[in-house]
Amino acid sequence: MSKRPSLIGGLSLPGAVPSAPAADKTADAPSAKAEGTSTGRKARPDVVHTSVYLPKEVHRRLREIAFTRDVKVHDVIMEGIDAALQRHGHPSVNALKPERKR
C-alpha cells in the first residue's frame, strides 16, 4: 500500500523558497550537512556521533544533575564514560583525545 500524500506538503508560505521533492534529489550528491557546512561548524573527523537510548527517568535525572552542577548532560555522560574506561584499565577520555590544532 502506498503512502498517502501529505495535505500540507503542497502548501507554500509567502516568501518561502520552494523545496525540491525528495525523489528529485540525487543519491550521490553530498549534502551540506554531511560536509559540516549547514550549521557553520567545521567537520571533525576525530569525533564519532552516536546515539544513546535512555529510559525517561534516567534522562530526567541526568538533566537534574547537569542543571544542579551548571553543566550540560553531555558532560555528565562523558564523566560516566571516563569512569567506565578507567575501571576497565583504559586511559581517561582526556588522554585518548587527539591534540587539537588551533
N, CA, C and O atoms as CSV, one atom per row, in Angstrom:
chain,resi,resn,atom,element,x,y,z
A,1,MET,N,N,0.835,-1.171,0.000
A,1,MET,CA,C,0.000,0.000,0.000
A,1,MET,C,C,0.882,1.237,0.000
A,1,MET,O,O,1.816,1.328,0.796
A,2,SER,N,N,0.605,2.176,-0.868
A,2,SER,CA,C,1.434,3.373,-0.953
A,2,SER,C,C,0.998,4.396,0.093
A,2,SER,O,O,-0.138,4.387,0.567
A,3,LYS,N,N,1.916,5.256,0.430
A,3,LYS,CA,C,1.681,6.278,1.437
A,3,LYS,C,C,0.844,7.401,0.851
A,3,LYS,O,O,1.062,7.828,-0.283
A,4,ARG,N,N,-0.117,7.875,1.635
A,4,ARG,CA,C,-0.964,8.979,1.185
A,4,ARG,C,C,-0.144,10.256,1.127
A,4,ARG,O,O,0.712,10.477,1.983
A,5,PRO,N,N,-0.390,11.101,0.128
A,5,PRO,CA,C,0.335,12.366,0.065
A,5,PRO,C,C,-0.082,13.274,1.220
A,5,PRO,O,O,-1.241,13.275,1.634
A,6,SER,N,N,0.857,14.031,1.725
A,6,SER,CA,C,0.598,14.944,2.827
A,6,SER,C,C,-0.261,16.105,2.351
A,6,SER,O,O,-0.053,16.637,1.260
A,7,LEU,N,N,-1.224,16.494,3.172
A,7,LEU,CA,C,-2.072,17.635,2.836
A,7,LEU,C,C,-1.296,18.942,2.896
A,7,LEU,O,O,-1.575,19.872,2.139
A,8,ILE,N,N,-0.319,19.011,3.798
A,8,ILE,CA,C,0.426,20.258,3.929
A,8,ILE,C,C,1.689,20.275,3.077
A,8,ILE,O,O,2.364,21.301,2.999
A,9,GLY,N,N,2.014,19.171,2.447
A,9,GLY,CA,C,3.221,19.101,1.635
A,9,GLY,C,C,3.201,20.039,0.441
A,9,GLY,O,O,4.253,20.525,0.025
A,10,GLY,N,N,2.021,20.304,-0.123
A,10,GLY,CA,C,1.928,21.168,-1.288
A,10,GLY,C,C,1.711,22.623,-0.956
A,10,GLY,O,O,1.703,23.461,-1.858
A,11,LEU,N,N,1.535,22.954,0.312
A,11,LEU,CA,C,1.310,24.339,0.704
A,11,LEU,C,C,2.601,25.122,0.662
A,11,LEU,O,O,3.681,24.568,0.868
A,12,SER,N,N,2.491,26.398,0.397
A,12,SER,CA,C,3.665,27.260,0.436
A,12,SER,C,C,3.322,28.518,1.215
A,12,SER,O,O,2.200,29.021,1.159
A,13,LEU,N,N,4.303,29.008,1.934
A,13,LEU,CA,C,4.143,30.219,2.708
A,13,LEU,C,C,4.681,31.391,1.903
A,13,LEU,O,O,5.619,31.228,1.123
A,14,PRO,N,N,4.097,32.572,2.084
A,14,PRO,CA,C,4.611,33.741,1.368
A,14,PRO,C,C,6.074,33.980,1.713
A,14,PRO,O,O,6.441,34.019,2.887
A,15,GLY,N,N,6.900,34.138,0.701
A,15,GLY,CA,C,8.312,34.396,0.900
A,15,GLY,C,C,9.162,33.153,1.099
A,15,GLY,O,O,10.386,33.251,1.175
A,16,ALA,N,N,8.532,31.980,1.185
A,16,ALA,CA,C,9.289,30.745,1.389
A,16,ALA,C,C,9.855,30.260,0.072
A,16,ALA,O,O,9.228,30.417,-0.976
A,17,VAL,N,N,11.029,29.677,0.121
A,17,VAL,CA,C,11.665,29.123,-1.062
A,17,VAL,C,C,11.118,27.711,-1.252
A,17,VAL,O,O,11.211,26.894,-0.337
A,18,PRO,N,N,10.547,27.406,-2.421
A,18,PRO,CA,C,10.017,26.054,-2.624
A,18,PRO,C,C,11.144,25.032,-2.620
A,18,PRO,O,O,12.207,25.253,-3.200
A,19,SER,N,N,10.892,23.908,-1.955
A,19,SER,CA,C,11.912,22.861,-1.906
A,19,SER,C,C,11.610,21.814,-2.958
A,19,SER,O,O,10.460,21.592,-3.336
A,20,ALA,N,N,12.684,21.171,-3.424
A,20,ALA,CA,C,12.532,20.122,-4.428
A,20,ALA,C,C,11.971,18.879,-3.758
A,20,ALA,O,O,12.312,18.603,-2.608
A,21,PRO,N,N,11.122,18.121,-4.443
A,21,PRO,CA,C,10.630,16.869,-3.880
A,21,PRO,C,C,11.775,15.910,-3.619
A,21,PRO,O,O,12.812,15.984,-4.277
A,22,ALA,N,N,11.595,15.007,-2.661
A,22,ALA,CA,C,12.651,14.074,-2.273
A,22,ALA,C,C,13.086,13.193,-3.432
A,22,ALA,O,O,14.253,12.807,-3.504
A,23,ALA,N,N,12.182,12.870,-4.332
A,23,ALA,CA,C,12.518,11.993,-5.451
A,23,ALA,C,C,13.469,12.664,-6.439
A,23,ALA,O,O,14.174,11.978,-7.178
A,24,ASP,N,N,13.496,14.012,-6.460
A,24,ASP,CA,C,14.354,14.724,-7.401
A,24,ASP,C,C,15.799,14.820,-6.931
A,24,ASP,O,O,16.675,15.164,-7.725
A,25,LYS,N,N,16.068,14.530,-5.677
A,25,LYS,CA,C,17.432,14.632,-5.157
A,25,LYS,C,C,18.240,13.435,-5.627
A,25,LYS,O,O,17.735,12.315,-5.698
A,26,THR,N,N,19.492,13.689,-5.944
A,26,THR,CA,C,20.344,12.589,-6.380
A,26,THR,C,C,21.023,11.971,-5.175
A,26,THR,O,O,21.431,12.680,-4.255
A,27,ALA,N,N,21.145,10.671,-5.176
A,27,ALA,CA,C,21.711,9.942,-4.041
A,27,ALA,C,C,23.208,10.166,-3.911
A,27,ALA,O,O,23.756,10.077,-2.812
A,28,ASP,N,N,23.885,10.460,-5.043
A,28,ASP,CA,C,25.329,10.593,-4.969
A,28,ASP,C,C,25.786,12.013,-4.670
A,28,ASP,O,O,26.985,12.244,-4.516
A,29,ALA,N,N,24.879,12.961,-4.585
A,29,ALA,CA,C,25.265,14.332,-4.280
A,29,ALA,C,C,25.475,14.473,-2.785
A,29,ALA,O,O,24.598,14.101,-2.006
A,30,PRO,N,N,26.632,15.010,-2.357
A,30,PRO,CA,C,26.866,15.164,-0.914
A,30,PRO,C,C,25.969,16.251,-0.347
A,30,PRO,O,O,25.757,17.286,-0.978
A,31,SER,N,N,25.454,16.015,0.820
A,31,SER,CA,C,24.598,17.009,1.446
A,31,SER,C,C,25.457,18.029,2.172
A,31,SER,O,O,26.600,17.751,2.534
A,32,ALA,N,N,24.901,19.204,2.378
A,32,ALA,CA,C,25.620,20.242,3.104
A,32,ALA,C,C,25.859,19.813,4.546
A,32,ALA,O,O,26.889,20.143,5.133
A,33,LYS,N,N,24.910,19.079,5.113
A,33,LYS,CA,C,25.062,18.625,6.491
A,33,LYS,C,C,26.231,17.661,6.621
A,33,LYS,O,O,26.983,17.724,7.594
A,34,ALA,N,N,26.390,16.768,5.649
A,34,ALA,CA,C,27.487,15.803,5.693
A,34,ALA,C,C,28.835,16.510,5.626
A,34,ALA,O,O,29.818,16.018,6.183
A,35,GLU,N,N,28.894,17.648,4.957
A,35,GLU,CA,C,30.139,18.385,4.837
A,35,GLU,C,C,30.385,19.280,6.041
A,35,GLU,O,O,31.468,19.848,6.179
A,36,GLY,N,N,29.392,19.411,6.913
A,36,GLY,CA,C,29.548,20.250,8.082
A,36,GLY,C,C,29.353,21.721,7.798
A,36,GLY,O,O,29.783,22.552,8.598
A,37,THR,N,N,28.716,22.081,6.680
A,37,THR,CA,C,28.574,23.478,6.330
A,37,THR,C,C,27.199,24.043,6.644
A,37,THR,O,O,27.040,25.263,6.677
A,38,SER,N,N,26.209,23.207,6.873
A,38,SER,CA,C,24.867,23.728,7.078
A,38,SER,C,C,24.741,24.497,8.383
A,38,SER,O,O,23.921,25.411,8.476
A,39,THR,N,N,25.527,24.153,9.388
A,39,THR,CA,C,25.458,24.849,10.667
A,39,THR,C,C,26.645,25.780,10.865
A,39,THR,O,O,26.752,26.431,11.904
A,40,GLY,N,N,27.532,25.850,9.890
A,40,GLY,CA,C,28.711,26.687,10.013
A,40,GLY,C,C,29.802,26.040,10.841
A,40,GLY,O,O,30.813,26.679,11.134
A,41,ARG,N,N,29.621,24.783,11.224
A,41,ARG,CA,C,30.620,24.079,12.021
A,41,ARG,C,C,31.623,23.391,11.112
A,41,ARG,O,O,31.298,22.998,9.991
A,42,LYS,N,N,32.839,23.250,11.604
A,42,LYS,CA,C,33.867,22.554,10.857
A,42,LYS,C,C,33.685,21.050,11.023
A,42,LYS,O,O,33.243,20.579,12.071
A,43,ALA,N,N,34.030,20.304,9.981
A,43,ALA,CA,C,33.985,18.845,10.065
A,43,ALA,C,C,35.006,18.388,11.096
A,43,ALA,O,O,36.109,18.930,11.169
A,44,ARG,N,N,34.637,17.384,11.896
A,44,ARG,CA,C,35.531,16.876,12.928
A,44,ARG,C,C,35.737,15.385,12.698
A,44,ARG,O,O,34.998,14.571,13.251
A,45,PRO,N,N,36.733,15.013,11.890
A,45,PRO,CA,C,36.944,13.604,11.578
A,45,PRO,C,C,37.385,12.767,12.770
A,45,PRO,O,O,37.314,11.539,12.719
A,46,ASP,N,N,37.844,13.416,13.852
A,46,ASP,CA,C,38.294,12.678,15.031
A,46,ASP,C,C,37.164,12.410,16.030
A,46,ASP,O,O,37.404,11.845,17.096
A,47,VAL,N,N,35.928,12.813,15.690
A,47,VAL,CA,C,34.782,12.640,16.581
A,47,VAL,C,C,33.738,11.775,15.896
A,47,VAL,O,O,33.430,11.977,14.722
A,48,VAL,N,N,33.192,10.808,16.631
A,48,VAL,CA,C,32.145,9.939,16.120
A,48,VAL,C,C,30.836,10.306,16.798
A,48,VAL,O,O,30.780,10.409,18.023
A,49,HIS,N,N,29.789,10.503,16.019
A,49,HIS,CA,C,28.472,10.786,16.567
A,49,HIS,C,C,27.772,9.473,16.851
A,49,HIS,O,O,27.751,8.579,16.004
A,50,THR,N,N,27.203,9.353,18.030
A,50,THR,CA,C,26.460,8.154,18.390
A,50,THR,C,C,25.223,8.554,19.178
A,50,THR,O,O,25.146,9.660,19.713
A,51,SER,N,N,24.272,7.660,19.245
A,51,SER,CA,C,23.042,7.913,19.991
A,51,SER,C,C,22.962,6.968,21.174
A,51,SER,O,O,23.445,5.837,21.119
A,52,VAL,N,N,22.349,7.443,22.237
A,52,VAL,CA,C,22.145,6.636,23.425
A,52,VAL,C,C,20.657,6.663,23.728
A,52,VAL,O,O,20.055,7.733,23.807
A,53,TYR,N,N,20.065,5.493,23.898
A,53,TYR,CA,C,18.662,5.397,24.248
A,53,TYR,C,C,18.559,5.203,25.750
A,53,TYR,O,O,19.077,4.228,26.295
A,54,LEU,N,N,17.892,6.129,26.414
A,54,LEU,CA,C,17.796,6.113,27.868
A,54,LEU,C,C,16.341,6.028,28.301
A,54,LEU,O,O,15.463,6.586,27.645
A,55,PRO,N,N,16.084,5.337,29.394
A,55,PRO,CA,C,14.743,5.419,29.970
A,55,PRO,C,C,14.458,6.874,30.362
A,55,PRO,O,O,15.374,7.605,30.740
A,56,LYS,N,N,13.215,7.286,30.275
A,56,LYS,CA,C,12.876,8.687,30.547
A,56,LYS,C,C,13.335,9.142,31.923
A,56,LYS,O,O,13.826,10.260,32.076
A,57,GLU,N,N,13.178,8.277,32.931
A,57,GLU,CA,C,13.560,8.668,34.283
A,57,GLU,C,C,15.064,8.862,34.400
A,57,GLU,O,O,15.514,9.750,35.123
A,58,VAL,N,N,15.849,8.048,33.701
A,58,VAL,CA,C,17.307,8.210,33.715
A,58,VAL,C,C,17.672,9.544,33.072
A,58,VAL,O,O,18.503,10.282,33.602
A,59,HIS,N,N,17.064,9.855,31.944
A,59,HIS,CA,C,17.336,11.124,31.264
A,59,HIS,C,C,16.944,12.310,32.140
A,59,HIS,O,O,17.658,13.310,32.199
A,60,ARG,N,N,15.810,12.191,32.816
A,60,ARG,CA,C,15.352,13.270,33.698
A,60,ARG,C,C,16.368,13.505,34.812
A,60,ARG,O,O,16.678,14.649,35.146
A,61,ARG,N,N,16.879,12.428,35.380
A,61,ARG,CA,C,17.847,12.574,36.472
A,61,ARG,C,C,19.189,13.101,35.979
A,61,ARG,O,O,19.848,13.863,36.687
A,62,LEU,N,N,19.603,12.710,34.777
A,62,LEU,CA,C,20.830,13.274,34.210
A,62,LEU,C,C,20.677,14.775,33.998
A,62,LEU,O,O,21.599,15.544,34.268
A,63,ARG,N,N,19.508,15.186,33.511
A,63,ARG,CA,C,19.239,16.620,33.335
A,63,ARG,C,C,19.270,17.351,34.667
A,63,ARG,O,O,19.780,18.468,34.763
A,64,GLU,N,N,18.719,16.711,35.699
A,64,GLU,CA,C,18.711,17.315,37.036
A,64,GLU,C,C,20.132,17.494,37.554
A,64,GLU,O,O,20.475,18.548,38.089
A,65,ILE,N,N,20.958,16.461,37.395
A,65,ILE,CA,C,22.357,16.539,37.823
A,65,ILE,C,C,23.074,17.657,37.064
A,65,ILE,O,O,23.783,18.468,37.661
A,66,ALA,N,N,22.883,17.691,35.749
A,66,ALA,CA,C,23.532,18.705,34.929
A,66,ALA,C,C,23.085,20.112,35.331
A,66,ALA,O,O,23.905,21.026,35.417
A,67,PHE,N,N,21.799,20.281,35.573
A,67,PHE,CA,C,21.281,21.594,35.966
A,67,PHE,C,C,21.875,22.026,37.302
A,67,PHE,O,O,22.305,23.169,37.456
A,68,THR,N,N,21.896,21.106,38.266
A,68,THR,CA,C,22.420,21.408,39.604
A,68,THR,C,C,23.878,21.827,39.543
A,68,THR,O,O,24.303,22.723,40.273
A,69,ARG,N,N,24.647,21.177,38.671
A,69,ARG,CA,C,26.078,21.464,38.556
A,69,ARG,C,C,26.385,22.535,37.523
A,69,ARG,O,O,27.543,22.917,37.353
A,70,ASP,N,N,25.354,23.029,36.824
A,70,ASP,CA,C,25.505,24.055,35.787
A,70,ASP,C,C,26.443,23.597,34.667
A,70,ASP,O,O,27.344,24.318,34.238
A,71,VAL,N,N,26.189,22.354,34.209
A,71,VAL,CA,C,26.918,21.792,33.070
A,71,VAL,C,C,25.893,21.199,32.109
A,71,VAL,O,O,24.694,21.220,32.386
A,72,LYS,N,N,26.359,20.677,30.994
A,72,LYS,CA,C,25.472,20.031,30.034
A,72,LYS,C,C,25.352,18.545,30.349
A,72,LYS,O,O,26.226,17.962,30.991
A,73,VAL,N,N,24.252,17.936,29.887
A,73,VAL,CA,C,24.055,16.500,30.071
A,73,VAL,C,C,25.224,15.748,29.433
A,73,VAL,O,O,25.672,14.732,29.964
A,74,HIS,N,N,25.711,16.236,28.315
A,74,HIS,CA,C,26.857,15.621,27.640
A,74,HIS,C,C,28.043,15.489,28.587
A,74,HIS,O,O,28.725,14.464,28.591
A,75,ASP,N,N,28.291,16.524,29.392
A,75,ASP,CA,C,29.414,16.495,30.324
A,75,ASP,C,C,29.238,15.402,31.373
A,75,ASP,O,O,30.198,14.720,31.733
A,76,VAL,N,N,28.009,15.236,31.865
A,76,VAL,CA,C,27.725,14.200,32.858
A,76,VAL,C,C,27.926,12.817,32.239
A,76,VAL,O,O,28.503,11.928,32.867
A,77,ILE,N,N,27.448,12.639,31.007
A,77,ILE,CA,C,27.608,11.355,30.316
A,77,ILE,C,C,29.087,11.067,30.073
A,77,ILE,O,O,29.531,9.933,30.251
A,78,MET,N,N,29.853,12.075,29.671
A,78,MET,CA,C,31.284,11.876,29.427
A,78,MET,C,C,32.023,11.497,30.715
A,78,MET,O,O,32.988,10.734,30.664
A,79,GLU,N,N,31.588,12.016,31.861
A,79,GLU,CA,C,32.188,11.602,33.137
A,79,GLU,C,C,31.959,10.112,33.371
A,79,GLU,O,O,32.856,9.406,33.832
A,80,GLY,N,N,30.757,9.637,33.051
A,80,GLY,CA,C,30.459,8.209,33.204
A,80,GLY,C,C,31.285,7.352,32.268
A,80,GLY,O,O,31.758,6.283,32.654
A,81,ILE,N,N,31.462,7.812,31.043
A,81,ILE,CA,C,32.283,7.087,30.074
A,81,ILE,C,C,33.730,7.039,30.554
A,81,ILE,O,O,34.398,6.011,30.445
A,82,ASP,N,N,34.202,8.161,31.085
A,82,ASP,CA,C,35.562,8.222,31.612
A,82,ASP,C,C,35.741,7.225,32.757
A,82,ASP,O,O,36.746,6.517,32.816
A,83,ALA,N,N,34.768,7.171,33.662
A,83,ALA,CA,C,34.842,6.234,34.794
A,83,ALA,C,C,34.838,4.784,34.305
A,83,ALA,O,O,35.574,3.952,34.834
A,84,ALA,N,N,34.016,4.477,33.298
A,84,ALA,CA,C,33.962,3.115,32.761
A,84,ALA,C,C,35.285,2.732,32.099
A,84,ALA,O,O,35.769,1.615,32.283
A,85,LEU,N,N,35.870,3.647,31.333
A,85,LEU,CA,C,37.163,3.370,30.693
A,85,LEU,C,C,38.225,3.069,31.743
A,85,LEU,O,O,38.962,2.090,31.627
A,86,GLN,N,N,38.299,3.912,32.762
A,86,GLN,CA,C,39.328,3.738,33.784
A,86,GLN,C,C,39.096,2.477,34.606
A,86,GLN,O,O,40.057,1.812,34.993
A,87,ARG,N,N,37.841,2.137,34.880
A,87,ARG,CA,C,37.534,0.932,35.647
A,87,ARG,C,C,37.994,-0.317,34.911
A,87,ARG,O,O,38.331,-1.322,35.537
A,88,HIS,N,N,38.008,-0.255,33.577
A,88,HIS,CA,C,38.412,-1.401,32.774
A,88,HIS,C,C,39.874,-1.308,32.324
A,88,HIS,O,O,40.298,-2.026,31.418
A,89,GLY,N,N,40.638,-0.418,32.963
A,89,GLY,CA,C,42.073,-0.357,32.718
A,89,GLY,C,C,42.503,0.434,31.503
A,89,GLY,O,O,43.623,0.265,31.022
A,90,HIS,N,N,41.633,1.296,30.996
A,90,HIS,CA,C,41.993,2.115,29.831
A,90,HIS,C,C,42.319,3.535,30.278
A,90,HIS,O,O,41.933,3.947,31.372
A,91,PRO,N,N,43.027,4.280,29.437
A,91,PRO,CA,C,43.319,5.680,29.778
A,91,PRO,C,C,42.031,6.508,29.834
A,91,PRO,O,O,40.989,6.092,29.327
A,92,SER,N,N,42.122,7.663,30.447
A,92,SER,CA,C,40.964,8.560,30.561
A,92,SER,C,C,40.584,9.126,29.202
A,92,SER,O,O,41.341,9.022,28.237
A,93,VAL,N,N,39.409,9.722,29.141
A,93,VAL,CA,C,38.920,10.345,27.909
A,93,VAL,C,C,39.898,11.420,27.453
A,93,VAL,O,O,40.230,11.491,26.269
A,94,ASN,N,N,40.363,12.257,28.375
A,94,ASN,CA,C,41.298,13.334,28.011
A,94,ASN,C,C,42.608,12.794,27.458
A,94,ASN,O,O,43.197,13.396,26.560
A,95,ALA,N,N,43.066,11.672,27.983
A,95,ALA,CA,C,44.310,11.085,27.492
A,95,ALA,C,C,44.134,10.498,26.091
A,95,ALA,O,O,45.093,10.428,25.322
A,96,LEU,N,N,42.924,10.083,25.763
A,96,LEU,CA,C,42.667,9.461,24.454
A,96,LEU,C,C,42.343,10.488,23.366
A,96,LEU,O,O,42.401,10.164,22.180
A,97,LYS,N,N,42.007,11.709,23.751
A,97,LYS,CA,C,41.667,12.748,22.774
A,97,LYS,C,C,42.912,13.152,22.002
A,97,LYS,O,O,43.978,13.333,22.590
A,98,PRO,N,N,42.782,13.295,20.676
A,98,PRO,CA,C,43.923,13.816,19.914
A,98,PRO,C,C,44.101,15.304,20.240
A,98,PRO,O,O,43.137,16.000,20.561
A,99,GLU,N,N,45.326,15.768,20.154
A,99,GLU,CA,C,45.578,17.182,20.426
A,99,GLU,C,C,44.955,18.022,19.335
A,99,GLU,O,O,45.102,17.722,18.150
A,100,ARG,N,N,44.259,19.071,19.729
A,100,ARG,CA,C,43.587,19.949,18.767
A,100,ARG,C,C,44.544,20.992,18.233
A,100,ARG,O,O,45.321,21.597,18.972
A,101,LYS,N,N,44.467,21.183,16.936
A,101,LYS,CA,C,45.271,22.227,16.291
A,101,LYS,C,C,44.491,23.533,16.379
A,101,LYS,O,O,43.281,23.554,16.155
A,102,ARG,N,N,45.177,24.611,16.702
A,102,ARG,CA,C,44.475,25.893,16.836
A,102,ARG,C,C,44.922,26.859,15.809
A,102,ARG,O,O,44.437,27.989,15.772
